[in-house]
Amino acid sequence: MVKITIDDKTIEVENGTTVLNAARQLGVDIPTLCDHPELTPYGGCRLCLVEVEGARTLQPSCTLPASDGMVVRTNTEKIHEARKFVLSMIFSERNHFCPYCQVSGGDCELQNAAYDEDMTHWPIQPNWQPYPVDASHPFIILEHNRCILCRRCVRACGELVGNFTLGFEERGADSTLVADLGLPLGESSCVSCGTCLQVCPTGSLIDRWSAYQGKETDVETTKTICMGCSIGCGINVLTRDNRLVRIEGNWDDEISQGLLCEIGRFHPMVEERERILTPMVKSDGKLKAATWDDALKAATEMVSSSKGDLSGVASTRVSLEALADFKNLCDAFDAKVILTTEDCQAVSSIFKQASKDNAPFEGKIEDLLDADCYLTLGEDITKDHQVLSFFAKRRIPEGAKLIQIAEKETGFDNFATTSLHVKEKSLADFLLDLRKLVEIKAETVKKVAEKYSIEDEQLQETVNSLLSSEKIVVLFGSRKDFNDSEALVKATKAFSSAINAIMLSTKGNINSVGAAALGFSSTEAVKSNLILMLLGDEELSQCTAQKFEKAGKRIVFSSYVSQLTAGADIIFPVSNWLEQNGHIINIDGHILEQRSALEAPQGVYSNEEAVNMLKNALNVKGKVVWDQEIKQFSSPVKIA
């Protein structure tokens, strides 16, 4: 620990702490542009200069380590003159015409820094050279005129996402942000995670929807969780007048650490499905608008006339509270409840294995953060559960190994140390043979390679990577079409245990763990004459929808119009994920709270409320208390 005094305030900080971070701990504001708390200090903009007692010149506080007895000043005339000069130079390099910029008025860190120095103009003539605007990307616009060359976006793309799409070409004032080797951003290797947008201090990188929709000072921010997959990333939802403005990653979130993927950041912005705003009841072969009372009466008569021949189908995109009430409703009629998830086969096999072991056997997402070897099996996590791939990819420059085992090429082939294309039906046997190579060397590499038609050099490198690594994480994908998924789960678990690796499965959709904990099945076929469907806002694939479409009569709780609602007998409109409160259980057992960021349209109730209204109409008593129910469940991960 070292003691440092900043503006007559003394604090003790850990060795290696920068002066800038020490000042932040003291509540002393030092302006920055190139620095970002989640990125390695860069020292490029020189706006954070401070006076250090005994030093001849001003020092950049973002890269200067605090030393014992150091005395620092942050608010002298010399410092303010330096800041104004730095800002004047930055403004003059490009065409920063604030009145026309969408982040002007509070959202621009460059403009805010100038106002903090009482600047109303800059004394140096601007460059006047026009720079191009790249609008080739479906979500992101790159405005070179407003770039200040801070390199935050480049560093975030590499350090946080591990994609290394962005870089700079040329030097000095001619430096230009480029994607790959100069491709338009929309044609590059960009994965559309939007991290570059969130760290950009100016209007150089913006999204297509939030411009001029509201500043940080006049929008409401709700901290909640993304429902796009089973990770449960922390997000900040920015709204104005009950309208979605944009979604950002929550840097303080322990699970995702501020990262998001395309599905979490952008897809809610481009939602185009038609909302259901009133209950509907089929009459004379056509769905017609009805009141809630009339729809509930019709549903009561339909359930009563089914004489118990009914089933329940639920989406995991609704809260644990809604799932528990739906289970209580179905249990009252001895109805089997299944899930809509398309990843049911592998997910079910994972939970069956946990039930056999009667103990958790998987690790946590945090295990990915410091692993030195990653083995992915089956799923392309560069497309699904994308944030997990970011955690792995960004470790590669530090020497981490990435082993991809899949039948076909995936997005990881470009990053993997080794990529083994093994036929899916042979995966379980291959893991057994790979275990022998690593553990007891009972087989020769060449013999195993010939058996599975893979290159022996690739296989040898895989073995070497596993033998030389200290912390290995095996990422098991939740594929819907795994051949004999129970055997593969068992083989993966045995393989992970034998090589002292940590296993983590992606577990399909959001809240799959919670649904399984409440006793929902994920493999049964639907054969009842009446189906109660709690869909929420889930968008089913055509293949899955057709499976349920061929069943009998349907009472559907849904947010949006779909082919399943088109053929329904009764429809109850319910809220979407941005409009509901509740809890979910994510990929590694964290119980996460979901908070509503928007109000549902008038006459539209939450899934929980709508299910309870039908329960009351059917005079169903009792209640399933979800937080008590899950304690009786054998989970592959520890739930807490």
N, C-alpha and C positions, 0 to 999 in steps of 0.2 A: 504494500500500500504506500502511496505517496500523498503528501499534502501540497495543495496548490491554492494560491490566492488569486481570485479573479474579481476585479472591481471592489477590493476591500472585503470580499467574502471568502472565507477559507473552507475548503472541503477536502476530505480524504477519499481518494479514488484508487482503484486497482491499477497495478502496473500495466502499461500499454494503453491506458485510456487517453484519448486525444483531448486536447484543450477544448475543442468544440463540444465534445460530449460531456466533459467536466462542467462546462458552462451551462449546458442544458440541464444537468442535474441540479445546478444552483438556481435555475430559472432565469439565467442571464441570456438574453437574445443576441445571437450573432448571425447576421444574414448570410445565406449561402445560395448558390444556384446549382453547382455541379454535385454537391453533397446530397446524399439520401440515406436515411438511417438503415435501410436494408442492403445498401451497397458498400463495397470496399472504398475507403476514402481515395479520392482522385487528385485533388489539388489543382484543378484546371481553371476555375473562374477567377480566383484570387479576390473574391468579394469578402471572404471571411478573415481578412487580415487583422491581426491584433498586435499590440505592443507588448513585448516581453522584456522585463527589466534585465539589462545587461546585454541585450541583442542590439546590433547596429541597425538592422532593418526590420520592417514589419514582417510578421511570420504568418503563414496560412494555418489557421487553427484546426482545420479539418484533418491535416496530416501530421501535426506536431504533437508528439507524445508528451503528456504531462510529466514533469520531473519534480522530485522532492524540493520544496522551497521555492518553486517557480512563482513569480509575481507577474500577473497579466492585467493589461488595461484593454478595454474593448470600446471605449467611448470618448476618445480624445479627438482634438481637431485634426491631427495628422491622419488618423484613421478615417475620419469622415471625408477628408479631401481625397484620400486614396480610393475610397468606395465610389465617390462621384466620378472619378476619373475612369475606374474600371467599368462602371455602368455606362458612361458616355461612349467608351470604346465599343462596348457590346452593342449598344443601340445603333452605332454608326456602321457596323459591319453588314447588317441586313436591313430589310425594309419593314421596320417595326412601327406600323401606323396603327396605334392603339384604338382609335375610334371605330375601326373596321374589323377589329379582331374579336372573335367570339368568346375569348377568355378575359377580355378587358373588363375591369370593374370589380376586381376582387379575386379572381381565379388565377391570374398571371403572377407568378413569383417574381419575374423581372420587373413588371410594372409596380408591384407592391414594394419591392426593394428601392425603386427610384422614389416613390412617394415617401418612404421612410427617411430618405435623405433630403426631403423637401425639394426635389427636382421637378420642375415644370417643363423643362425642355433639355435638350442636350446640345452643347456648343459645337460639336463636330458634325460636319455635313455627312449624311448617310451615303452609302455606296451608290444608290440609285440603280444598281444593276438588277434587273428582274430575274427571279429564280422560278423554276417550274413548280407546278403543283401536281402531285401524283395522286390521282383519284381512282387508280385501277383496282384497289382493294374493296371488297364488298362491305367492309365495316370501318376501315381506317382511311383517313385522308392525311397525306404527308405534305405539309406546307413548308417548303424550304426557306421562304422569305422570313419566317419567324423562328428559325432554328438558331440557337446560340452556341452550338458546338459543345455543349456540356457533356455529351456522351452518356448521359444517364440511360437513354434507351438502349444503347449498344451494350452497356454493362449489365443492365437488367436482363436483356435477351440471353446473354451468356451466363452471368453469375446466378440468376434466379431460375430461368427457364431451361438453360442448357441447350438452346437451339442455335445460337450464334448466327442468326440470319443477318443482323444489322452490323454495319461497319462504316468506316469513313474512307473516302478516296481523296487524293490531292493533299495539299498541306496549307497551313496558315489560314488566311481569310478565304482561300479557294476550297477549303475542306467542304465536302458534301456528304451527307448521310446517304448510304446506299444499302440496298438489299442484295445479298449474295454478291455476285460480280457485276452489279449494275442493272439487275433486272427490275422492272416495275414491281412494286410491293405486292400487287395482286397476283403476279406470276412467279413469285419467289418461294422459298421454303418456309415462309411465315406460317405459323400454326394458328394464327388468329386468337391468341390468348389475351391480347390487349394489355399486357404488362407494360409495354412501352408507352401506351397512352397514359397510364396511371402515374408514371414517374416523370413524364415530360413536364417541365416547369413553365412552359409557354404554350402558345397555340400552334406549335409546329406539328404535333401529332394529335389529332382529334378524332372522335367517332362521328358517324354521320347523323346521329339522332339527337344528341344532347345540346348541340350548338344553339345558343340563344334561347335555351329552354329554362334557364335559371342558374343563378350564381350560387356558390357555396353558402352565401349569406341569406338567400331567400328560398332555399329548398329544405325539406325535412329529410333527415337521415335516420334510417332504421337499421339496426344491427340484427341480422338474422342469418339463416343458413341457406345455401343453394340446394335445390332438390333435383339437380340434373343427373346425379349418379350416387353411388353409395358412400362417397367420401364425406360429404357434408361440409363443404368448404364454407368458411365464414365470409359473409358479404355485407357491404353497406349498400342499402337500397335508397337512392335519392329520388324523392317525389316532390311534386308541386301541384297543388290544387287537385289532389287525388289522381295524379297522372304520373306514370313512371318516366323519370328523366334519364337516369342511367344506373348501372350497377358497377360497383367497385369492389375489389378484394379488401378484406379487413386485415391490415398488417398485424394487428394484435392477436389474430386467431391462432390458437396453438396447433391446430390440425393442418391448415393449408398455408399459414404464414403469409397471407395476403395474395396468394396466387389463385388465378382462375383460368378456366379454359374457355373456348369459344362458346360452348353450350351455356355455361354459367353467366358469362358477361354479356353476350350479344343476342342469343336466341330469344330471351324474353322481350327484347326490344322489337323484334320483327315478327312477333306472334300475330298471325292473320286468321286464326280459326274463329268461326262465328260463335258468339256467346249464346247460351241459353238463359233467357231472362224471366221466364215464367213456367210454371208447371204445365205439362202437356198430358192429355189423356186421349187414347185412341177411341174414336167413335165412328162407326160406319166405315171402318177400314182406313181412316185418316186421323192423324194426330191433330188435336185442336187445343188451343190455349184453355187453361182452367185455373181456378183458384186453388190455393194450397188445401183448403178444406175439402173441395171436391176431389182433388187428386189423392189426398190421404184416404178419403172414403172409398174411392175406387180401388186403391191399393189394398185396403183392409179386406174388401170383398174378394179381391183376386187371391190374396194369401189364404183366406179362410176356405175358399172353394178349391184350393190346390190339395187340401186334405193331407198336408205334410209332404207332398211330393215336390220339394223345392230345394234349391242349392244357392249358395252365396258365392259371389265372385268379387274380390276386392283388389284394389290397386295399392301398391306400397307407397304411392305419392301422397297419401293422406296421413294424418297424424296418428300416433299411438292411441290417443283418446278416441278418435273416430273409429279406428280398427277395433278397439275394445268394445265399444257400443255396438258395432256391427256384428261382432262375434256373439255378444249377448242376445241380439235379435235373432240371429240364425240358430243359436243353441236352443232357444225357446221352442223351435219347431224341429229340433234334431236334424238340422240342415248342415251338410258338409260345406265348409268354406275353403275355396281355393284362391290362388293368387293369379293375377294377370301376367306376372313377370315371364318374359320369354327365356330367361336364364334359369328356369326352374330346375332343370335336370341336375346341373352341376351344383347349384345352391343347395338343393335338397340333399345331395350326396354329402356335402360338407357338414350339414347339420346332423345327418345320420351318423357320420363318423364321430361327431362330438357326443352324441347320445350314447354311442358304444363306449367311448372313453370315459364318459361322465366327468369330463374336465376340459377346460380350454386347452387348445394346442397351438394356437396361432399367436403371432406377435402383434405389434402396433405400427401405425404409420410412422411414428417417430423413429422406428428402427431403420427406416430408409435414409434418414438424414446423415448418418455417419457410417453406413455400410461401405465396404470396399469391393464388394462383388454382388451383382444382381443377376439372378437367373429368372427369366420370364417364360412362362409355360402356357401356350395355347392362345392367350388373348393378346391382341395388338393394343397395348395401353397407350400408344401414341395417338390412338383414335378414341378409345373408351377409357374412362378413369384417367384422363390425360394428366392431371396434376401429379399423379404417382410417377409418370414418366419424367416430369420435370425434375423431381427429387433425385431420380437416378441419373439422368443425362448431365445434370450440372456437376456431378461428382467425377465425370470422366476426365476432365483436365487435371484433376488431383490424383489420377492414377487408378481410379476404380474400374473394375472390369464389368462388362455387360455381356451376358450370354443369353441369346435368344433361341428358344426351342419351339418350333412351330412347323406345321405342314407347308404353309405358304409364306411368301415374303410378307413382311410387315414394315411399318414405319421405323422400326428399330434396326433394320438391316443396315441403315446408313450410319448408325452409331455403335452397333454391337462390336465387341472384341471378336466374338465368334457367333456365327448364326448357323444353326443346325436344322435342316429341313427334314423332319422325321414325320412319316405318315401318322395321322392321328390315331388310327387303330393300334399303332405300335408304341404309343407314348409310354404306357405303363411298363411294358417290357423293357423299353429303352432306359427308363429311369433305374430299373433294377440292374441292368448291365453297367450303366454309368456309375451307379453306387459301388459296384464291385471294382471298377477301374480306380475309383478314388479311394475306397476304403481298404480293400484287401488285395487289389491288383490281381484278381483271379483270372482275368481275361486279358488278351493283348488288344491294344488299340486298333490295330489293323483288322483283326478278326471282327470286332464289334462294328467298326466302320463299314465293312463289307456287308455285314448282316442287315444294316439299315440304309445302305446305299448313300452314305455320306463320306466326305473327304476325311481321310485319317489325320491329315495335318490339322484340320479344324477341330477334330475330336481331341487330339493330343493337346492342343492349346486350351481347350475347355477344361481338360483334366488338370493341366498346369495351373490355370487360373483358380480353380477350386482348391487345389492343394496349397497354393501360396497366399490365399486370402484369410484374413482374421475374422471378418464378420460378413457372412453371406446371407442374403435375403432371397428367398424363393417366392416370386409373385405368381400365384395360380389364378388364371383367368376364369371368369364365369361364363363359359360358352354354353349356348343352348343346344349345340349339336355334338357335344363330346360323345365319343364311342365308349360305352361302359364307364360312365363318370364315377361310379362308386369305386371301381378298381383303380382308376387313375388318382382319385383323391387319396385312397389308401397308399398307393405307391409313392405319391408326392410327399405325404406325411412321413412315411418310412425313410424315404431318401433324405428329406430335410433333417430328420432326427439323426440319421447315420453320419452325415457330414457336419453335424453341429450347426446347421443353418436355421434361420428363422423363416417360418412359412407365413405368408399372408395372402388370403384369397380376396378377390374383389367383390364377391357376393352379390352380383347383379345390380338391382336397382336400389334406390334410397329406401331405407327402413325395412329391408329384407330380413335383417336380424330381428327387428322388433316384431314383424309379422310372424316369423317362426316362433319367437318366444311366446306369442299369444296363442299358438297352436294351429296356425293357418297351414293348410297343406299346399304343396306346390306341384303335385304330380297327378292328381286325380282327374279323370275325365268328367265332363258335365253331361248328365243324361236326364236331368229332371225336367218336368213339364213347365216349371216356373223358376226363373233365376232372378235373384236380387243382385244387382250389380252396383257396387260402390266404386265408380271410376274416378271421381274427382276430376282433375284436369289431365289425366293420362291420355296420350295419343298412341293408340295401339297400331301395330303394323297391320297391313291388310290380311296377312296370313293368320294372325292371332284373332283378329276381329271375326274372320269367317268361321273360326272354330266355335265361337260363342253364338254367332249369328244363326247357326243351324239348329240351335237348341230351341226350347219351347218359348213360352211367353216371357217377357222381360220387364222388370221394373228397374229403371236406371237412375242413379244419382250421377249427374255429370255437369261439368262446367261448359263444355263445348259441344257443338253439333258434330256428329260422326256417323259412320255407317251403322254403328250399334244403336245410336239414339234414333236413327231414321226408321229402324224396324222395331222400336220399343213399343210397349203398350202403355206404359206410364213413365214420365220423365220428371224428376225433381231437379231444379237448377241449384247448383252448389258453388261455393267459392273456389277460386284457383289458389295456387300455392302462395302467391303474394298477398292474399286476403285472409289467410288463416293463421291461427295461433295453435300451438301444441308442441309435442315432443316427437323426436325420432331417435332411432339408434343407428349409428353409422357403421361403416366397414369394420372398425376395430373396437366396437363396444361402447363408444362414448354416447351417453344420453345427451342429446342436444336440444336446445329450446328454439322453436320457430316462432317468430313474431310477425304479425301482420304489418305490412307497409302501406297497403291500400285498403279502402273500404269497398266491400262488395256492392254491386248495384242493388237498388231497392228491390226487395222481394226475393233476393238470393241469400240463402243461409249457408253457414259453414257445413262441411260434411258431418261433423259431430251433431250440430243442431238438427239437421235434416233427418239423420238416422234416429235421433231421439224423438222427433215428432212422429215418425212412423211407429216407433216402439210404443209411444203413448197411445196412438190410435189403435194399435193392436193389443193394448193393455198388457204389454210385456213388462214384468217386474224385474227387479234386481239390477245389478251393475257389475261389469268386469273391471276391477281396479288394476290397470295395466302395470303400475309399478310394483304391485304385489305378485301379479301373475308371472312376470319375467324372472322372478327369483326362483321359480320352480323349474326353470328351463336349463337344459344342458347346451351351452353355447360354445362354438369354436373359439370365441374370444371372451375375455373377461368383461362383463358389462358393469359400467360404473358411470 
